[in-house]
Amino acid sequence: MVIFKYEIRNHAKYIFIWAIALAACIFLMIPVYYSLLNGAESSANPLYETLGSSDFFQSVGVSMEYLTAPLGIYSFLTSFFMLASGIFGMHFGMSIHTKEFSGKTSEYLFTKPHTRREIFCAKALTVLCGVLTVSISFIGASALSLCLFQPGFDGWEFFLVANSLLLLTLFFSALGLLIGVMFSGNRNPLLTAGLVAFAAYCTTSFSRIVGSKAISFLSPYSYFSAAEISHTGFYAWDYLVCCVLLAAIFLIAAYRLFLKKDVQFRS
């Protein structure tokens, strides 16, 4: 708990900045986008015909039919916030390890009376708390904004769409922990996280345009399609299992590598 409290204090500002930023943005953007497109039920609006049939909307997994649904615009907005949350999760997971190298503090941690297991678990728990804080603030702001400006939406569908951001952020944070342990000397974790998340997002867009499900498994952004949630009432089981399994593999691999990792002592 000593290490956990220390890490939480050090990263509290970083976590709350992300939480407030995402919550404020989604709260303000929901009424703007719904009013801009004259409400989600205006299927006669020619703008929906243009947007819904474009390759861009196809690449983000939103059809014209779903755009006119009560949660269509919200799901469209969430798909972009998932890109930001993916960067946050991966950067947080990486930087909580790489900072020990760049800050020359690994000698301190490993020579104190704490086992490597305690150190890794405390860091992983810190990342988990950060991800939960950011995701819950996003979901809460989304629910409040929808209740005020777009009432009458389906609560279960909203929960599944909003919770997709949490699941995706957890996936990227597990991947970030693994990369942070493997490449502790990385001095640009934010750049790395941004490139990986953007490449994954582009992979999902490409797989949707060409209609290849095999390619879609290469990116976590393919695992949570709002249109699929609306159609079936739940996540696609094959994608959900793949997401949970890969995240568990990343976390276990990071843990085992951390236990065996050599520490570079410096004079």
MOFEN-V586611 format. One record per backbone hydrogen bond with DSSP energy under -0.5 kcal/mol. CO is the residue of the C=O (numbers start at 1). NH is the residue of the N-H. If there is no record, write none. Layout:
co=[CO:CO]
nh=[NH:NH]
This chain:
co=[1:2:3:4:5:6:7:8:11:12:13:14:15:16:17:18:19:20:21:22:23:24:25:26:27:28:29:30:31:32:33:34:35:39:41:42:45:45:46:47:48:49:51:52:54:55:56:57:58:61:63:64:66:69:69:71:72:73:74:75:76:77:77:78:79:80:80:81:82:83:84:85:86:87:88:89:90:91:92:94:94:95:97:97:98:98:99:100:100:101:105:106:107:108:109:112:115:116:117:118:119:120:121:122:123:124:125:126:127:128:129:130:131:132:133:134:135:136:137:138:139:140:141:142:143:144:145:146:154:155:156:157:158:159:160:161:162:162:163:164:165:166:167:168:169:170:171:172:173:174:175:176:177:178:179:181:183:188:189:190:191:192:193:194:195:196:197:198:199:200:201:202:203:204:205:206:207:207:211:212:213:214:215:216:219:220:224:225:226:227:228:229:236:237:238:239:240:241:242:243:244:245:246:247:248:249:250:251:252:253:254:255:256:257:263]
nh=[5:6:7:8:9:10:11:12:15:16:17:18:19:20:21:22:23:24:25:26:27:28:29:30:31:32:33:34:35:36:37:39:38:42:43:45:48:49:50:51:52:53:54:64:58:59:60:62:61:227:67:68:69:72:73:75:76:77:78:79:80:80:81:82:83:83:84:85:86:87:88:89:90:91:92:93:94:95:96:97:98:99:100:101:101:102:103:105:106:104:109:110:111:112:112:114:119:120:121:122:123:124:125:126:127:128:129:130:131:132:133:134:135:136:137:138:139:140:141:142:143:144:145:146:147:148:149:150:158:159:160:161:162:163:164:165:165:166:167:168:169:170:171:172:173:174:175:176:177:178:179:180:181:182:183:184:186:192:193:194:195:196:197:198:199:200:201:202:203:204:205:206:207:208:209:210:211:212:213:216:217:217:218:219:222:223:226:229:230:231:232:233:240:241:242:243:244:245:246:247:248:249:250:251:252:253:254:255:256:257:258:259:260:261:265]
